[in-house]
Amino acid sequence: MNSEFLITEYKKFSDIPLNKLDNFKFSVYIMDFAWNYLFVNAFAQNNLGERGRNLVGKNMWEVFVELTTDPSFLTLRKNSES
């Protein structure tokens, strides 16, 4: 696998070679600006277990309700909205 994979080289989501992202040995998530999952690679799905298997199309804040009170994620959410 090419270690020089740069996601910034792709202008549109549909141009990203998702099969390459699926082979990474770390979690990769792609979300839209409304926090909806567009892609979750196999490594992330396996680490999240049952909840990770059907994330595409779902909203992060609805799936992981416990994050709505986590200070780190609240800061992330606040900063992304400004």
MARMIDREN-382850 format. One record per residue: residue in one letter; chain; x, y, z of N, C-alpha, C in turn. Coordinates in steps of 0.05 Angstrom, whole numbers, always signed. Layout:
 rest kette    n_X    n_Y    n_Z   ca_X   ca_Y   ca_Z    c_X    c_Y    c_Z
    A     A      X      Y      Z      X      Y      Z      X      Y      Z
...
END
This chain:
 rest kette    n_X    n_Y    n_Z   ca_X   ca_Y   ca_Z    c_X    c_Y    c_Z
    M     A    +17    -24     +0     +0     +0     +0    +18    +25     +0
    N     A    +10    +45    -15    +25    +69    -17    +21    +86     +8
    S     A    +43    +92    +22    +41   +108    +47    +38   +137    +41
    E     A    +39   +145    +16    +36   +172     +7     +7   +179     -1
    F     A    -12   +165     +9    -40   +170     +2    -49   +196    +15
    L     A    -56   +216     -2    -65   +242     +8    -94   +247     +1
    I     A   -111   +248    +21   -139   +251    +16   -145   +279     +3
    T     A   -127   +298     +8   -131   +325     -3   -128   +326    -33
    E     A   -118   +305    -45   -115   +304    -74   -142   +301    -88
    Y     A   -163   +294    -74   -189   +288    -85   -208   +311    -81
    K     A   -220   +320   -102   -238   +343   -100   -267   +335    -92
    K     A   -275   +311    -99   -302   +302    -93   -301   +275    -79
    F     A   -320   +271    -61   -322   +246    -47   -323   +222    -66
    S     A   -337   +225    -88   -340   +203   -107   -314   +195   -121
    D     A   -294   +213   -119   -268   +207   -131   -249   +192   -113
    I     A   -255   +191    -87   -237   +178    -68   -238   +147    -72
    P     A   -215   +135    -74   -214   +106    -77   -219    +92    -50
    L     A   -244    +88    -43   -251    +77    -17   -238    +50    -11
    N     A   -233    +35    -31   -221     +9    -27   -193    +12    -14
    K     A   -179    +34    -21   -153    +39     -8   -156    +45    +21
    L     A   -176    +61    +27   -181    +68    +55   -190    +44    +72
    D     A   -203    +26    +59   -213     +2    +73   -190    -16    +81
    N     A   -166    -13    +69   -143    -30    +75   -126    -19    +97
    F     A   -131     +6   +106   -114    +17   +127   -119     +2   +154
    K     A    -98     +1   +169    -99    -13   +195   -104     +7   +218
    F     A   -119    +28   +212   -129    +47   +232   -156    +57   +222
    S     A   -171    +68   +241   -198    +76   +235   -199   +101   +216
    V     A   -217    +99   +196   -222   +121   +177   -252   +125   +176
    Y     A   -260   +150   +181   -288   +157   +179   -289   +181   +160
    I     A   -309   +182   +143   -314   +206   +127   -343   +214   +133
    M     A   -346   +239   +140   -372   +250   +148   -378   +274   +131
    D     A   -404   +280   +128   -411   +306   +116   -412   +327   +137
    F     A   -420   +352   +130   -419   +374   +149   -442   +373   +170
    A     A   -461   +354   +166   -482   +351   +185   -477   +327   +204
    W     A   -452   +317   +203   -443   +295   +220   -455   +268   +212
    N     A   -463   +265   +187   -472   +239   +177   -449   +223   +166
    Y     A   -448   +198   +172   -427   +181   +162   -430   +176   +132
    L     A   -409   +180   +117   -409   +174    +88   -393   +149    +83
    F     A   -373   +144   +100   -356   +120    +97   -344   +113   +124
    V     A   -342    +88   +129   -328    +77   +153   -312    +53   +144
    N     A   -286    +54   +148   -270    +31   +137   -273     +6   +155
    A     A   -264    -16   +144   -267    -42   +157   -254    -43   +185
    F     A   -231    -30   +188   -217    -30   +214   -235    -16   +235
    A     A   -247     +6   +228   -264    +21   +247   -289     +4   +253
    Q     A   -301     -8   +233   -325    -24   +237   -319    -47   +257
    N     A   -296    -60   +253   -289    -82   +271   -284    -73   +299
    N     A   -271    -50   +302   -266    -40   +329   -291    -31   +344
    L     A   -311    -21   +329   -336    -12   +341   -356    -34   +345
    G     A   -350    -57   +334   -368    -80   +338   -395    -76   +324
    E     A   -416    -84   +336   -443    -83   +324   -451    -55   +316
    R     A   -445    -35   +332   -452     -8   +326   -438     +3   +301
    G     A   -414     -8   +295   -398     +2   +273   -406    -10   +246
    R     A   -422    -30   +246   -428    -44   +221   -447    -29   +202
    N     A   -464    -13   +212   -484     +1   +196   -485    +31   +200
    L     A   -461    +43   +202   -460    +72   +208   -466    +89   +184
    V     A   -460    +80   +160   -463    +97   +136   -492   +107   +133
    G     A   -495   +133   +130   -521   +145   +128   -533   +154   +155
    K     A   -520   +146   +177   -530   +154   +203   -515   +178   +214
    N     A   -527   +192   +233   -515   +215   +245   -499   +207   +270
    M     A   -475   +217   +272   -457   +210   +294   -470   +216   +321
    W     A   -483   +239   +324   -494   +247   +350   -518   +230   +358
    E     A   -531   +218   +338   -554   +200   +344   -545   +172   +351
    V     A   -523   +163   +338   -513   +136   +343   -498   +135   +369
    F     A   -481   +155   +373   -464   +155   +397   -474   +178   +416
    V     A   -497   +173   +427   -510   +194   +444   -492   +201   +467
    E     A   -477   +183   +477   -459   +189   +500   -439   +211   +493
    L     A   -433   +216   +468   -414   +237   +460   -425   +265   +464
    T     A   -451   +267   +466   -464   +293   +469   -457   +306   +496
    T     A   -445   +291   +515   -437   +302   +540   -407   +301   +544
    D     A   -392   +291   +525   -363   +289   +526   -351   +317   +520
    P     A   -335   +328   +538   -324   +355   +534   -308   +357   +508
    S     A   -292   +337   +501   -276   +339   +477   -293   +340   +452
    F     A   -314   +324   +451   -331   +323   +427   -349   +348   +427
    L     A   -356   +359   +450   -372   +383   +450   -356   +406   +439
    T     A   -330   +407   +445   -312   +427   +434   -309   +424   +404
    L     A   -306   +399   +395   -304   +394   +366   -330   +403   +352
    R     A   -352   +397   +363   -378   +404   +351   -381   +435   +350
    K     A   -374   +448   +372   -376   +477   +374   -358   +490   +353
    N     A   -334   +481   +351   -315   +493   +333   -322   +488   +304
    S     A   -335   +466   +298   -342   +460   +271   -366   +477   +262
    E     A   -381   +487   +281   -405   +502   +274   -399   +532   +271
    S     A   -375   +540   +278   -369   +569   +276   -354   +575   +250
END
